[in-house]
Amino acid sequence: MVERADLEGADPEAPVSTVGALDGRVIGPGGDAEDVRLAMAARRQRRLAVVDHDGTLLGLLCLKRSGRGFCSAEDVAAREAERAARRGEHRAQDAAEGAAEATPSASAAPHPPSGRGGPTPARAGDGPGW
């Protein structure tokens, strides 16, 4: 089982099996849910893999951020929707900032020549602006 902390400083080419660990991250299906929740909360452990006697993955326990219960499928879906919305907001903000950088503001834009000794417009190949 690989947790975020396992990836910090890990070789990006390393096989997952060498990055993660099982010790303290798996439990059998017979554990008491309340005891498991209390133990996870005490260790500040958010996820625990449930495996059978052969080590086959049966499921994943996900502790809510509050530590007061386990995540439901609806909780996981809602969190993913929040993340997707934030990604969309960040993309829109990045696009708006990029457009603002590409288009000078009215106060920063050079004024056109007035014909009274002001700067002359640049010609193609003359370099930037006025």
MODELLER restraints for C-alpha pairs under 7 A, 6 or more apart:
rsr = mdl.restraints
at = mdl.atoms
rsr.add(forms.Gaussian(group=physical.xy_distance, feature=features.Distance(at['CA:1:A'], at['CA:20:A']), mean=5.10, stdev=0.5))
rsr.add(forms.Gaussian(group=physical.xy_distance, feature=features.Distance(at['CA:1:A'], at['CA:21:A']), mean=5.43, stdev=0.5))
rsr.add(forms.Gaussian(group=physical.xy_distance, feature=features.Distance(at['CA:1:A'], at['CA:22:A']), mean=5.79, stdev=0.5))
rsr.add(forms.Gaussian(group=physical.xy_distance, feature=features.Distance(at['CA:1:A'], at['CA:25:A']), mean=6.82, stdev=0.5))
rsr.add(forms.Gaussian(group=physical.xy_distance, feature=features.Distance(at['CA:2:A'], at['CA:19:A']), mean=6.72, stdev=0.5))
rsr.add(forms.Gaussian(group=physical.xy_distance, feature=features.Distance(at['CA:2:A'], at['CA:20:A']), mean=4.16, stdev=0.5))
rsr.add(forms.Gaussian(group=physical.xy_distance, feature=features.Distance(at['CA:2:A'], at['CA:21:A']), mean=6.54, stdev=0.5))
rsr.add(forms.Gaussian(group=physical.xy_distance, feature=features.Distance(at['CA:3:A'], at['CA:20:A']), mean=6.90, stdev=0.5))
rsr.add(forms.Gaussian(group=physical.xy_distance, feature=features.Distance(at['CA:6:A'], at['CA:19:A']), mean=6.09, stdev=0.5))
rsr.add(forms.Gaussian(group=physical.xy_distance, feature=features.Distance(at['CA:6:A'], at['CA:20:A']), mean=6.14, stdev=0.5))
rsr.add(forms.Gaussian(group=physical.xy_distance, feature=features.Distance(at['CA:7:A'], at['CA:19:A']), mean=6.96, stdev=0.5))
rsr.add(forms.Gaussian(group=physical.xy_distance, feature=features.Distance(at['CA:10:A'], at['CA:19:A']), mean=6.96, stdev=0.5))
rsr.add(forms.Gaussian(group=physical.xy_distance, feature=features.Distance(at['CA:25:A'], at['CA:48:A']), mean=5.14, stdev=0.5))
rsr.add(forms.Gaussian(group=physical.xy_distance, feature=features.Distance(at['CA:25:A'], at['CA:49:A']), mean=6.16, stdev=0.5))
rsr.add(forms.Gaussian(group=physical.xy_distance, feature=features.Distance(at['CA:26:A'], at['CA:48:A']), mean=5.46, stdev=0.5))
rsr.add(forms.Gaussian(group=physical.xy_distance, feature=features.Distance(at['CA:26:A'], at['CA:49:A']), mean=4.56, stdev=0.5))
rsr.add(forms.Gaussian(group=physical.xy_distance, feature=features.Distance(at['CA:26:A'], at['CA:50:A']), mean=5.68, stdev=0.5))
rsr.add(forms.Gaussian(group=physical.xy_distance, feature=features.Distance(at['CA:26:A'], at['CA:51:A']), mean=6.61, stdev=0.5))
rsr.add(forms.Gaussian(group=physical.xy_distance, feature=features.Distance(at['CA:27:A'], at['CA:48:A']), mean=6.96, stdev=0.5))
rsr.add(forms.Gaussian(group=physical.xy_distance, feature=features.Distance(at['CA:27:A'], at['CA:49:A']), mean=6.26, stdev=0.5))
rsr.add(forms.Gaussian(group=physical.xy_distance, feature=features.Distance(at['CA:27:A'], at['CA:50:A']), mean=4.99, stdev=0.5))
rsr.add(forms.Gaussian(group=physical.xy_distance, feature=features.Distance(at['CA:27:A'], at['CA:51:A']), mean=6.14, stdev=0.5))
rsr.add(forms.Gaussian(group=physical.xy_distance, feature=features.Distance(at['CA:28:A'], at['CA:50:A']), mean=5.54, stdev=0.5))
rsr.add(forms.Gaussian(group=physical.xy_distance, feature=features.Distance(at['CA:28:A'], at['CA:51:A']), mean=5.30, stdev=0.5))
rsr.add(forms.Gaussian(group=physical.xy_distance, feature=features.Distance(at['CA:28:A'], at['CA:52:A']), mean=5.75, stdev=0.5))
rsr.add(forms.Gaussian(group=physical.xy_distance, feature=features.Distance(at['CA:29:A'], at['CA:50:A']), mean=5.98, stdev=0.5))
rsr.add(forms.Gaussian(group=physical.xy_distance, feature=features.Distance(at['CA:29:A'], at['CA:51:A']), mean=6.59, stdev=0.5))
rsr.add(forms.Gaussian(group=physical.xy_distance, feature=features.Distance(at['CA:29:A'], at['CA:52:A']), mean=6.50, stdev=0.5))
rsr.add(forms.Gaussian(group=physical.xy_distance, feature=features.Distance(at['CA:37:A'], at['CA:69:A']), mean=6.91, stdev=0.5))
rsr.add(forms.Gaussian(group=physical.xy_distance, feature=features.Distance(at['CA:40:A'], at['CA:46:A']), mean=6.72, stdev=0.5))
rsr.add(forms.Gaussian(group=physical.xy_distance, feature=features.Distance(at['CA:41:A'], at['CA:67:A']), mean=5.44, stdev=0.5))
rsr.add(forms.Gaussian(group=physical.xy_distance, feature=features.Distance(at['CA:46:A'], at['CA:62:A']), mean=5.64, stdev=0.5))
rsr.add(forms.Gaussian(group=physical.xy_distance, feature=features.Distance(at['CA:46:A'], at['CA:63:A']), mean=4.82, stdev=0.5))
rsr.add(forms.Gaussian(group=physical.xy_distance, feature=features.Distance(at['CA:47:A'], at['CA:60:A']), mean=6.77, stdev=0.5))
rsr.add(forms.Gaussian(group=physical.xy_distance, feature=features.Distance(at['CA:47:A'], at['CA:61:A']), mean=5.49, stdev=0.5))
rsr.add(forms.Gaussian(group=physical.xy_distance, feature=features.Distance(at['CA:47:A'], at['CA:62:A']), mean=4.63, stdev=0.5))
rsr.add(forms.Gaussian(group=physical.xy_distance, feature=features.Distance(at['CA:47:A'], at['CA:63:A']), mean=6.23, stdev=0.5))
rsr.add(forms.Gaussian(group=physical.xy_distance, feature=features.Distance(at['CA:48:A'], at['CA:60:A']), mean=5.79, stdev=0.5))
rsr.add(forms.Gaussian(group=physical.xy_distance, feature=features.Distance(at['CA:48:A'], at['CA:61:A']), mean=5.09, stdev=0.5))
rsr.add(forms.Gaussian(group=physical.xy_distance, feature=features.Distance(at['CA:48:A'], at['CA:62:A']), mean=6.72, stdev=0.5))
rsr.add(forms.Gaussian(group=physical.xy_distance, feature=features.Distance(at['CA:49:A'], at['CA:57:A']), mean=6.90, stdev=0.5))
rsr.add(forms.Gaussian(group=physical.xy_distance, feature=features.Distance(at['CA:49:A'], at['CA:59:A']), mean=6.08, stdev=0.5))
rsr.add(forms.Gaussian(group=physical.xy_distance, feature=features.Distance(at['CA:49:A'], at['CA:60:A']), mean=4.54, stdev=0.5))
rsr.add(forms.Gaussian(group=physical.xy_distance, feature=features.Distance(at['CA:49:A'], at['CA:61:A']), mean=6.21, stdev=0.5))
rsr.add(forms.Gaussian(group=physical.xy_distance, feature=features.Distance(at['CA:50:A'], at['CA:57:A']), mean=6.00, stdev=0.5))
rsr.add(forms.Gaussian(group=physical.xy_distance, feature=features.Distance(at['CA:50:A'], at['CA:58:A']), mean=5.41, stdev=0.5))
rsr.add(forms.Gaussian(group=physical.xy_distance, feature=features.Distance(at['CA:50:A'], at['CA:59:A']), mean=5.12, stdev=0.5))
rsr.add(forms.Gaussian(group=physical.xy_distance, feature=features.Distance(at['CA:50:A'], at['CA:60:A']), mean=5.69, stdev=0.5))
rsr.add(forms.Gaussian(group=physical.xy_distance, feature=features.Distance(at['CA:51:A'], at['CA:57:A']), mean=4.46, stdev=0.5))
rsr.add(forms.Gaussian(group=physical.xy_distance, feature=features.Distance(at['CA:51:A'], at['CA:58:A']), mean=5.18, stdev=0.5))
rsr.add(forms.Gaussian(group=physical.xy_distance, feature=features.Distance(at['CA:52:A'], at['CA:58:A']), mean=6.69, stdev=0.5))
rsr.add(forms.Gaussian(group=physical.xy_distance, feature=features.Distance(at['CA:61:A'], at['CA:70:A']), mean=6.76, stdev=0.5))
rsr.add(forms.Gaussian(group=physical.xy_distance, feature=features.Distance(at['CA:62:A'], at['CA:70:A']), mean=5.52, stdev=0.5))
rsr.add(forms.Gaussian(group=physical.xy_distance, feature=features.Distance(at['CA:62:A'], at['CA:71:A']), mean=5.34, stdev=0.5))
rsr.add(forms.Gaussian(group=physical.xy_distance, feature=features.Distance(at['CA:63:A'], at['CA:69:A']), mean=6.02, stdev=0.5))
rsr.add(forms.Gaussian(group=physical.xy_distance, feature=features.Distance(at['CA:63:A'], at['CA:70:A']), mean=4.44, stdev=0.5))
rsr.add(forms.Gaussian(group=physical.xy_distance, feature=features.Distance(at['CA:63:A'], at['CA:71:A']), mean=5.78, stdev=0.5))
rsr.add(forms.Gaussian(group=physical.xy_distance, feature=features.Distance(at['CA:64:A'], at['CA:70:A']), mean=5.35, stdev=0.5))
rsr.add(forms.Gaussian(group=physical.xy_distance, feature=features.Distance(at['CA:64:A'], at['CA:71:A']), mean=5.36, stdev=0.5))
rsr.add(forms.Gaussian(group=physical.xy_distance, feature=features.Distance(at['CA:113:A'], at['CA:119:A']), mean=5.71, stdev=0.5))
rsr.add(forms.Gaussian(group=physical.xy_distance, feature=features.Distance(at['CA:113:A'], at['CA:120:A']), mean=6.12, stdev=0.5))
rsr.add(forms.Gaussian(group=physical.xy_distance, feature=features.Distance(at['CA:119:A'], at['CA:130:A']), mean=6.33, stdev=0.5))
rsr.add(forms.Gaussian(group=physical.xy_distance, feature=features.Distance(at['CA:120:A'], at['CA:130:A']), mean=6.54, stdev=0.5))
rsr.add(forms.Gaussian(group=physical.xy_distance, feature=features.Distance(at['CA:121:A'], at['CA:130:A']), mean=5.57, stdev=0.5))
rsr.add(forms.Gaussian(group=physical.xy_distance, feature=features.Distance(at['CA:122:A'], at['CA:129:A']), mean=5.81, stdev=0.5))
rsr.add(forms.Gaussian(group=physical.xy_distance, feature=features.Distance(at['CA:122:A'], at['CA:130:A']), mean=5.51, stdev=0.5))
